[in-house]
Amino acid sequence: MFKLALDAGHWMGEAGRRCPKELDPNETREWWLNSRVISKVQDKLSVYAGVEILRVDDPTGKTEVPLKERVQLANEWGADFYLSGHHNAAKEYIFNGGGHVAFCYGKGSKVSFEMRDKLYDALIKHTGLKGNRANPKATADYYVLIHTKAPAVLLEMGFMNSRLDCPIVLTEEFADGCADAIVEVIAEHYGLVRKQEDTCTLTVSGVPQDEADKLVKEMQGRGYVVSVEGRVEAPAEPEVTYPRTVKLEGMPAILAKNIVPFNPNGPLSGWNNTISGGFSASGQPCSILVQDGKAKCKYACHYWYDRPESVLYRLTDGTVGMARVKSTDELPKSLRWAVGGLGLLDNYDPTAEGFCKLTKDDRTENFSDVLRDTDHTVLGYKDGLFHLIYCKSMTAAQVNAYAKKVGLELAVMLDGGHVAAINGSESWAKINTKQKQYYAIQGE
Ligand SMILES: [Zn+2]
């Protein structure tokens, strides 16, 4: 908050202090001229946020507020800047000189001097009244300059008894120009920010009460008049249920709290929330598969070639883990289920798991076919949820990159090619659901 003390010099009843009759038949009083500028400053500053103004003279001009009282008011209030507005008069009755003069206290603060100079320059720029003062940026021992705690400047805005100045000083345009000059300098020096709008309406819903209150306070601090509509407590998050069909990085997937490996012995169309498969042969799994604690396939698919595979498993106590093994003998005893496949993420090493050319007893086979660009499925785990994902048209390396992108914590790639299938709850998550399957995983 910026606090500005404004002082229209003198009061209406002060003796002298007026335009001479020869130049102004109305003999306009100095206070009236001062107050016109000061009131305009007040009005023009109202478009800025975070400004408080204290008029230390009597804004009606009816009573005289002594200088000591003016200063005391400003000091006690804690003003950040004190501006006193006057119009000058030369000792001669009428003269031909003129111009603005800006004063600060000779032992005043650095800011007083800066503001004095800026205000003088701005008055010239905004009123065009140049004058011929020898020393227009001056110092003086005026009471209001000496005794204010805040930086203070006193402006003499033209001469009332100058033949040149008087007709100009009397105009509304001149008063506006002076006020514009003062507002421009103060706003710039004290970093005032314009109110973007006078009012704003906040429509608050789905936000906790304390956050809404904070927002309202912040907007008020920025100078808005805030009205609040529709303030309601945040509705409870809709309960998320599983299994759930989602798209993960563009691929259809089923999120589930648990999975059940099973043999559909038919297409997935009759089984919801399922993906096909792993490595099966002759209707049986040929990778490690444990279902309800019983091994449907005890050995890794390249066991005969002495290669292990990656197995994602869950124990009866709920623990989820992964291991690279050749048979279920190497896994923890209390298995609830286990699914073998090609290890992904940190376990991605197709050669170590036998997805390459392998030779044993003069028999050579190439198992790298699994790595080709085709449709694959992935069983992954992340944030307490099993991820059953269909990866369309990817090589194994691309599936691995995808698993990393999704942020899976554990993952194995299951079979690819023509058996890859998914049967989620959305139409875009029903792929290859008519193909007969022997080995599938259902999310639950
Ligand atoms: Zn004066």
Residues whose N, C-alpha, C, O or C-beta is under 5 A from the ligand:
A	BS01	ZN	G9 H86 H87
